[in-house]
Amino acid sequence: MSGKLINRQELKRLREAATAVGGPNYKPKFTFIVCAKRHNMRFFAINPADGDRTGNLPPGTVVEKGVTHPYAFDFYRMSAMVIWLAQADE
């Protein structure tokens, strides 16, 4: 969902809901966090002891410096363990 769509549709509906619940003078501020699941970044542990057996970072690791946008408040979080399925040679 793009920022323009959020401003045009979602924010309008949230403001209407706030007015319906709190009255015409109730005007809360909203913060939107936009998440993207897909990216082309790959992260590996510098120290082998910090990664799993394949060198991947453990779930929950947050990368917020070095590869992120210099002015945007973005970050990468490793959400799950990578599972490699090896095919047995027959």
Protein Blocks (a to p, Z undefined) as FASTA:
>chain_A
ZZklmmmmmmmmmmmmmmmmnojklccddddddddfbdcbdcddfblklmcfkopacehi
acfehjacfkbccddddfbdcdddddddZZ
